[in-house]
Amino acid sequence: MAPGKGEAGAESTSESEAANKRRKSAINEAVKEFICPISLELPVEPVTAEDGRVYNRADIKKHIDTADDNLTSPVTGAPMGPTLVPAVQVQNTLHALIESGAVE
């Protein structure tokens, strides 16, 4: 074996492990953006409310149903309407990340 060749392999493995750790950390940080601000969990059925936030449908629906005539955003407290739009891209992204094992 050439001198120093074993050290280069160890450095390469260490660099690879560090890169994987950074990648996993970046994915986890990105996924935090999808956490429902009401349930504090990843949404099973993500929807976008009129405040522009992604929620789990059941949680935001309960919030809307109990709001009377003063519906406000659970995040900002600003007035908002009751319209919910399916967040298909969020659902597909979360499904792919979970299926790949990138997130739990």
DSSP file (Angstrom, degrees, kcal/mol; ACC not computed):
  #  RESIDUE AA STRUCTURE BP1 BP2  ACC     N-H-->O    O-->H-N    N-H-->O    O-->H-N    TCO  KAPPA ALPHA  PHI   PSI    X-CA   Y-CA   Z-CA
    1    1 A M              0   0    0      0, 0.0     3,-0.1     0, 0.0     5,-0.0   0.000 360.0 360.0 360.0 135.9    0.0    0.0    0.0
    2    2 A A    >   -     0   0    0      1,-0.1     3,-1.8     2,-0.1     4,-0.4  -0.398 360.0 -92.3 -68.3 145.4    1.3    3.4   -0.9
    3    3 A P  T 3  S+     0   0    0      0, 0.0    -1,-0.1     0, 0.0     0, 0.0  -0.314 109.5  13.2 -59.3 137.3    2.1    5.7    2.1
    4    4 A G  T 3> S+     0   0    0     -3,-0.1     4,-1.7     1,-0.1     5,-0.1   0.320  91.8 112.1  84.6 -10.5   -0.8    7.9    3.1
    5    5 A K  H <> S+     0   0    0     -3,-1.8     4,-1.6     1,-0.2     5,-0.1   0.883  76.3  51.4 -67.6 -37.4   -3.3    6.0    1.0
    6    6 A G  H  > S+     0   0    0     -4,-0.4     4,-1.9     1,-0.2    -1,-0.2   0.868 107.8  53.3 -64.2 -37.6   -5.2    4.7    4.1
    7    7 A E  H  > S+     0   0    0      1,-0.2     4,-2.5     2,-0.2    -1,-0.2   0.885 105.8  52.9 -65.3 -39.3   -5.4    8.2    5.5
    8    8 A A  H  X S+     0   0    0     -4,-1.7     4,-2.5     1,-0.2    -1,-0.2   0.893 108.2  50.9 -64.1 -39.4   -7.0    9.5    2.3
    9    9 A G  H  X S+     0   0    0     -4,-1.6     4,-2.2     2,-0.2    -1,-0.2   0.891 110.4  49.1 -64.6 -39.4   -9.6    6.8    2.5
   10   10 A A  H  X S+     0   0    0     -4,-1.9     4,-2.6     2,-0.2    -2,-0.2   0.907 111.7  49.0 -66.3 -42.1  -10.4    7.7    6.1
   11   11 A E  H  X S+     0   0    0     -4,-2.5     4,-2.9     2,-0.2     5,-0.2   0.918 110.3  51.4 -62.3 -42.8  -10.7   11.4    5.2
   12   12 A S  H  X S+     0   0    0     -4,-2.5     4,-2.3     2,-0.2    -2,-0.2   0.908 111.6  46.8 -61.3 -43.3  -13.0   10.5    2.3
   13   13 A T  H  X S+     0   0    0     -4,-2.2     4,-2.6     2,-0.2    -1,-0.2   0.918 113.4  48.8 -64.5 -43.7  -15.2    8.5    4.6
   14   14 A S  H  X S+     0   0    0     -4,-2.6     4,-2.2     2,-0.2    -2,-0.2   0.902 112.3  48.1 -63.0 -42.2  -15.3   11.2    7.2
   15   15 A E  H  X S+     0   0    0     -4,-2.9     4,-2.3     2,-0.2    -1,-0.2   0.886 111.7  50.5 -65.4 -38.6  -16.1   13.9    4.5
   16   16 A S  H  X S+     0   0    0     -4,-2.3     4,-2.5    -5,-0.2    -2,-0.2   0.911 110.4  48.8 -65.7 -43.1  -18.8   11.6    3.1
   17   17 A E  H  X S+     0   0    0     -4,-2.6     4,-2.2     2,-0.2    -2,-0.2   0.896 111.8  49.8 -63.4 -40.0  -20.3   11.2    6.6
   18   18 A A  H  X S+     0   0    0     -4,-2.2     4,-2.3     2,-0.2    -2,-0.2   0.899 110.6  49.6 -65.6 -40.5  -20.2   14.9    7.2
   19   19 A A  H  X S+     0   0    0     -4,-2.3     4,-2.4     2,-0.2    -2,-0.2   0.907 111.1  49.4 -65.1 -41.5  -21.9   15.6    3.9
   20   20 A N  H  X S+     0   0    0     -4,-2.5     4,-2.5     2,-0.2    -2,-0.2   0.891 110.5  50.9 -63.8 -39.1  -24.6   13.0    4.7
   21   21 A K  H  X S+     0   0    0     -4,-2.2     4,-2.2     2,-0.2    -2,-0.2   0.910 111.5  47.3 -64.4 -42.9  -25.1   14.7    8.1
   22   22 A R  H  X S+     0   0    0     -4,-2.3     4,-2.3     2,-0.2    -2,-0.2   0.901 112.5  50.0 -64.5 -40.9  -25.5   18.1    6.5
   23   23 A R  H  X S+     0   0    0     -4,-2.4     4,-2.3     2,-0.2    -2,-0.2   0.928 111.5  47.4 -63.6 -46.2  -27.9   16.8    3.9
   24   24 A K  H  X S+     0   0    0     -4,-2.5     4,-2.5     1,-0.2    -1,-0.2   0.891 112.1  50.9 -62.6 -40.6  -30.1   15.1    6.5
   25   25 A S  H  X S+     0   0    0     -4,-2.2     4,-2.2     2,-0.2    -1,-0.2   0.905 109.9  49.6 -64.0 -42.3  -30.0   18.3    8.6
   26   26 A A  H  X S+     0   0    0     -4,-2.3     4,-2.2     2,-0.2    -2,-0.2   0.899 111.2  49.2 -64.6 -41.0  -31.1   20.4    5.6
   27   27 A I  H  X S+     0   0    0     -4,-2.3     4,-2.5     2,-0.2    -2,-0.2   0.932 111.0  49.9 -64.0 -45.6  -34.0   18.0    4.8
   28   28 A N  H  X S+     0   0    0     -4,-2.5     4,-1.4     1,-0.2    -2,-0.2   0.885 110.5  50.0 -61.8 -38.7  -35.2   18.0    8.4
   29   29 A E  H  X S+     0   0    0     -4,-2.2     4,-0.5     2,-0.2    -1,-0.2   0.910 111.6  48.3 -65.2 -41.5  -35.1   21.8    8.4
   30   30 A A  H >< S+     0   0    0     -4,-2.2     3,-1.3     1,-0.2     4,-0.3   0.903 108.1  54.4 -65.1 -40.9  -37.1   22.0    5.2
   31   31 A V  H >< S+     0   0    0     -4,-2.5     3,-2.0     1,-0.3     4,-0.4   0.817  94.2  69.9 -64.4 -30.3  -39.7   19.5    6.5
   32   32 A K  H >< S+     0   0    0     -4,-1.4     3,-1.1     1,-0.3    -1,-0.3   0.795  88.1  66.0 -57.1 -28.1  -40.2   21.7    9.6
   33   33 A E  T << S+     0   0    0     -3,-1.3    21,-0.3    -4,-0.5    -1,-0.3   0.729  99.1  52.2 -65.8 -21.3  -41.9   24.2    7.2
   34   34 A F  T <  S+     0   0    0     -3,-2.0    -1,-0.2    -4,-0.3    -2,-0.2   0.489  79.0 118.5 -94.3  -4.5  -44.7   21.6    6.6
   35   35 A I  S <  S-     0   0    0     -3,-1.1     7,-0.2    -4,-0.4    19,-0.1  -0.449  74.1-113.6 -66.6 130.6  -45.5   21.0   10.3
   36   36 A C     >  -     0   0    0      5,-2.8     4,-2.4    -2,-0.2     5,-0.3  -0.476  17.3-144.1 -64.5 125.3  -49.1   21.9   11.0
   37   37 A P  T  4 S+     0   0    0      0, 0.0    -1,-0.2     0, 0.0    18,-0.1   0.612  97.3  47.8 -70.1  -9.7  -49.0   24.9   13.4
   38   38 A I  T  4 S+     0   0    0      3,-0.1    17,-0.1    18,-0.0    -2,-0.0   0.894 125.3  23.6 -92.2 -52.9  -52.1   23.6   15.2
   39   39 A S  T  4 S-     0   0    0      2,-0.2     3,-0.1    17,-0.0    16,-0.0   0.674  91.9-137.0 -86.9 -18.3  -51.2   19.9   15.7
   40   40 A L  S  < S+     0   0    0     -4,-2.4     2,-0.3     1,-0.3    -5,-0.1   0.795  70.8 103.4  60.8  31.0  -47.4   20.4   15.6
   41   41 A E  S    S-     0   0    0     -5,-0.3    -5,-2.8    -7,-0.1    -1,-0.3  -0.886  86.8 -84.0-131.4 164.1  -47.2   17.3   13.4
   42   42 A L        -     0   0    0     -2,-0.3    -7,-0.2    -7,-0.2     2,-0.1  -0.511  58.7-105.5 -65.5 137.6  -46.7   16.6    9.7
   43   43 A P        -     0   0    0      0, 0.0    -1,-0.1     0, 0.0    13,-0.1  -0.419  21.8-160.6 -71.6 138.8  -50.1   16.9    8.1
   44   44 A V  S    S+     0   0    0      1,-0.3    12,-0.1    -2,-0.1    -2,-0.0   0.862  97.1  19.9 -79.1 -41.3  -51.9   13.7    7.0
   45   45 A E  S    S-     0   0    0      2,-0.0    12,-2.3    41,-0.0    -1,-0.3  -0.757  91.4-156.2-128.0  83.3  -54.1   15.6    4.6
   46   46 A P  E     +A   56   0A   0      0, 0.0    41,-2.5     0, 0.0     2,-0.3  -0.354  16.8 173.5 -69.8 137.9  -52.3   19.0    4.0
   47   47 A V  E     -AB  55  86A   0      8,-2.5     8,-2.8    39,-0.3     2,-0.5  -0.958  28.9-127.5-135.2 155.0  -54.3   22.0    2.9
   48   48 A T  E     -AB  54  85A   0     37,-3.3    37,-2.4    -2,-0.3     6,-0.2  -0.923  25.7-154.0-104.1 127.4  -53.4   25.6    2.4
   49   49 A A  E >   - B   0  84A   0      4,-2.3     3,-2.2    -2,-0.5    35,-0.2  -0.369  36.2 -92.8 -91.0 175.0  -55.7   28.1    4.2
   50   50 A E  T 3  S+     0   0    0     33,-0.5    34,-0.1    31,-0.5    -1,-0.1   0.636 122.9  66.0 -67.3 -12.8  -56.3   31.7    3.2
   51   51 A D  T 3  S-     0   0    0      2,-0.2    -1,-0.3    30,-0.1     3,-0.1   0.453 116.3-113.4 -84.8   0.9  -53.5   32.8    5.4
   52   52 A G  S <  S+     0   0    0     -3,-2.2     2,-0.2     1,-0.3    -2,-0.1   0.452  76.1 126.3  85.5   0.6  -51.1   31.0    3.1
   53   53 A R        -     0   0    0      1,-0.0    -4,-2.3   -17,-0.0     2,-0.5  -0.599  60.3-121.9 -93.4 153.7  -50.1   28.4    5.7
   54   54 A V  E     +A   48   0A   0    -21,-0.3     2,-0.3    -6,-0.2    -6,-0.2  -0.818  38.1 169.4 -95.5 131.8  -50.2   24.6    5.4
   55   55 A Y  E     -A   47   0A   0     -8,-2.8    -8,-2.5    -2,-0.5     2,-0.4  -0.878  43.7 -97.0-131.8 163.4  -52.4   22.8    7.9
   56   56 A N  E >>  -A   46   0A   0     -2,-0.3     4,-2.2   -10,-0.2     3,-0.5  -0.748  40.9-127.3 -76.6 131.2  -53.7   19.3    8.5
   57   57 A R  H 3> S+     0   0    0    -12,-2.3     4,-2.6    -2,-0.4     5,-0.2   0.886 105.1  50.8 -51.4 -48.8  -57.3   19.5    7.1
   58   58 A A  H 3> S+     0   0    0      1,-0.2     4,-1.7     2,-0.2    -1,-0.2   0.873 112.2  47.4 -60.3 -38.4  -59.0   18.1   10.2
   59   59 A D  H <> S+     0   0    0     -3,-0.5     4,-1.8     2,-0.2    -1,-0.2   0.927 115.7  41.3 -72.1 -45.9  -57.2   20.6   12.5
   60   60 A I  H  X S+     0   0    0     -4,-2.2     4,-2.6     2,-0.2    -2,-0.2   0.851 112.5  56.4 -72.1 -32.1  -57.8   23.7   10.5
   61   61 A K  H  X S+     0   0    0     -4,-2.6     4,-2.9    -5,-0.3    -1,-0.2   0.918 107.1  48.7 -63.1 -42.8  -61.4   22.6    9.8
   62   62 A K  H  X S+     0   0    0     -4,-1.7     4,-1.5    -5,-0.2    -1,-0.2   0.907 111.3  50.6 -61.8 -41.8  -62.1   22.3   13.5
   63   63 A H  H  < S+     0   0    0     -4,-1.8     4,-0.3     2,-0.2    -2,-0.2   0.920 113.1  45.7 -61.3 -44.7  -60.5   25.8   14.0
   64   64 A I  H >< S+     0   0    0     -4,-2.6     3,-1.3     1,-0.2     4,-0.2   0.921 110.8  52.8 -64.8 -44.9  -62.8   27.2   11.3
   65   65 A D  H 3< S+     0   0    0     -4,-2.9     3,-0.3     1,-0.3    -1,-0.2   0.771 113.0  43.5 -65.4 -26.3  -65.9   25.5   12.6
   66   66 A T  T 3< S+     0   0    0     -4,-1.5    -1,-0.3    -5,-0.2    -2,-0.2   0.352  92.0  86.8 -99.1   6.2  -65.4   26.9   16.1
   67   67 A A    X   -     0   0    0     -3,-1.3     3,-1.7    -4,-0.3    -1,-0.2   0.542  69.3-162.6 -86.2  -6.8  -64.5   30.5   15.0
   68   68 A D  T 3   -     0   0    0     -3,-0.3    -1,-0.2     1,-0.3     3,-0.2  -0.385  67.2 -31.7  57.6-132.9  -68.1   31.9   14.8
   69   69 A D  T 3  S+     0   0    0      1,-0.2     2,-0.4    -2,-0.1    -1,-0.3   0.429 130.8  75.1 -96.3  -0.3  -68.0   35.1   12.7
   70   70 A N    <   +     0   0    0     -3,-1.7     2,-0.4     2,-0.0    -1,-0.2  -0.484  62.9 173.5-110.8  60.5  -64.5   36.1   13.8
   71   71 A L        +     0   0    0     -2,-0.4     9,-1.8    -3,-0.2     2,-0.3  -0.555   8.2 170.6 -73.3 123.4  -62.3   33.7   11.8
   72   72 A T  B     -C   79   0B   0     -2,-0.4     6,-0.1     7,-0.3   -21,-0.1  -0.907  40.5 -90.2-130.1 159.5  -58.6   34.5   12.3
   73   73 A S     >  -     0   0    0      5,-2.9     4,-1.6    -2,-0.3     7,-0.0  -0.474  26.0-141.3 -66.1 132.1  -55.4   32.8   11.4
   74   74 A P  T  4 S+     0   0    0      0, 0.0    -1,-0.1     0, 0.0   -14,-0.0   0.735 101.8  43.1 -65.0 -20.2  -54.1   30.5   14.1
   75   75 A V  T  4 S+     0   0    0      3,-0.1    -2,-0.0     1,-0.0    -3,-0.0   0.906 130.8  15.7 -91.3 -49.7  -50.6   31.7   13.3
   76   76 A T  T  4 S-     0   0    0      2,-0.2    -1,-0.0     3,-0.0     0, 0.0   0.687  86.3-130.4-102.4 -20.7  -50.9   35.5   12.8
   77   77 A G     <  +     0   0    0     -4,-1.6     3,-0.1     1,-0.3     0, 0.0   0.451  62.4 136.5  81.1  -0.5  -54.3   36.3   14.4
   78   78 A A        -     0   0    0      1,-0.1    -5,-2.9    -6,-0.1    -1,-0.3  -0.476  65.7 -91.1 -78.3 151.2  -55.2   38.3   11.3
   79   79 A P  B     +C   72   0B   0      0, 0.0     2,-0.3     0, 0.0    -7,-0.3  -0.284  53.9 170.3 -58.9 145.1  -58.7   37.9    9.8
   80   80 A M        -     0   0    0     -9,-1.8    -9,-0.1    -3,-0.1   -29,-0.1  -0.978  29.6-111.8-151.8 161.6  -59.0   35.1    7.1
   81   81 A G        -     0   0    0     -2,-0.3   -31,-0.5     2,-0.1   -30,-0.1  -0.327  29.9-111.6 -88.8 175.8  -61.7   33.4    5.1
   82   82 A P        +     0   0    0      0, 0.0     2,-0.2     0, 0.0   -18,-0.1   0.408  69.7 126.0 -91.2   2.4  -62.7   29.7    5.4
   83   83 A T        -     0   0    0    -34,-0.0   -33,-0.5     1,-0.0     2,-0.4  -0.415  37.8-169.3 -69.9 132.4  -61.4   28.5    2.0
   84   84 A L  E     -B   49   0A   0     -2,-0.2   -35,-0.2   -35,-0.2    -1,-0.0  -0.979   3.4-163.7-121.5 134.0  -59.1   25.5    2.1
   85   85 A V  E     -B   48   0A   0    -37,-2.4   -37,-3.3    -2,-0.4    -2,-0.0  -0.967  29.9-108.8-118.5 129.3  -57.2   24.3   -0.9
   86   86 A P  E     -B   47   0A   0      0, 0.0     2,-1.1     0, 0.0   -39,-0.3  -0.306  21.9-142.8 -55.4 134.2  -55.6   20.8   -1.1
   87   87 A A     >  +     0   0    0    -41,-2.5     4,-2.4     1,-0.2     5,-0.2  -0.636  32.8 165.8 -99.3  74.1  -51.8   21.1   -0.9
   88   88 A V  H  > S+     0   0    0     -2,-1.1     4,-2.8     1,-0.2     5,-0.2   0.880  71.6  51.2 -61.8 -42.9  -51.0   18.3   -3.3
   89   89 A Q  H  > S+     0   0    0      2,-0.2     4,-2.4     1,-0.2    -1,-0.2   0.887 110.6  49.7 -65.3 -37.5  -47.4   19.2   -3.9
   90   90 A V  H  > S+     0   0    0      2,-0.2     4,-2.8     1,-0.2     5,-0.2   0.940 112.0  48.4 -63.9 -46.1  -46.8   19.2   -0.1
   91   91 A Q  H  X S+     0   0    0     -4,-2.4     4,-2.4     1,-0.2    -2,-0.2   0.921 113.4  46.8 -60.5 -45.1  -48.5   15.8    0.3
   92   92 A N  H  X S+     0   0    0     -4,-2.8     4,-2.4     2,-0.2    -1,-0.2   0.902 113.3  48.8 -64.6 -41.5  -46.5   14.3   -2.6
   93   93 A T  H  X S+     0   0    0     -4,-2.4     4,-2.5    -5,-0.2    -2,-0.2   0.936 112.9  46.4 -64.2 -47.6  -43.2   15.7   -1.2
   94   94 A L  H  X S+     0   0    0     -4,-2.8     4,-2.6     1,-0.2     5,-0.2   0.917 112.3  51.2 -61.8 -42.9  -43.9   14.5    2.3
   95   95 A H  H  X S+     0   0    0     -4,-2.4     4,-2.9    -5,-0.2     5,-0.2   0.932 111.5  47.3 -59.8 -46.3  -44.9   11.1    1.0
   96   96 A A  H  X S+     0   0    0     -4,-2.4     4,-1.9     1,-0.2     6,-0.3   0.904 112.9  48.5 -63.6 -41.8  -41.7   10.8   -1.1
   97   97 A L  H  X>S+     0   0    0     -4,-2.5     5,-1.5     2,-0.2     6,-1.3   0.896 114.7  45.0 -66.4 -39.9  -39.5   11.9    1.8
   98   98 A I  H ><5S+     0   0    0     -4,-2.6     3,-0.9    -5,-0.2    -2,-0.2   0.930 112.9  50.2 -69.6 -45.2  -41.1    9.4    4.2
   99   99 A E  H 3<5S+     0   0    0     -4,-2.9    -2,-0.2     1,-0.2    -1,-0.2   0.846 110.5  50.6 -61.9 -33.9  -41.0    6.6    1.7
  100  100 A S  H 3<5S-     0   0    0     -4,-1.9    -1,-0.2    -5,-0.2    -2,-0.2   0.631 112.5-119.5 -78.8 -13.0  -37.3    7.2    1.0
  101  101 A G  T <<5S+     0   0    0     -3,-0.9    -3,-0.2    -4,-0.6    -2,-0.1   0.533  78.9 125.3  85.3   6.2  -36.5    7.2    4.7
  102  102 A A  S   <S+     0   0    0     -5,-1.5     2,-0.3    -6,-0.3    -4,-0.2   0.826  81.6  18.0 -68.2 -30.8  -35.2   10.7    4.5
  103  103 A V              0   0    0     -6,-1.3    -2,-0.3    -9,-0.1    -1,-0.1  -0.950 360.0 360.0-135.0 158.4  -37.6   11.7    7.3
  104  104 A E              0   0    0     -2,-0.3    -6,-0.1    -3,-0.1    -2,-0.0   0.420 360.0 360.0 -98.4 360.0  -39.5    9.6    9.8
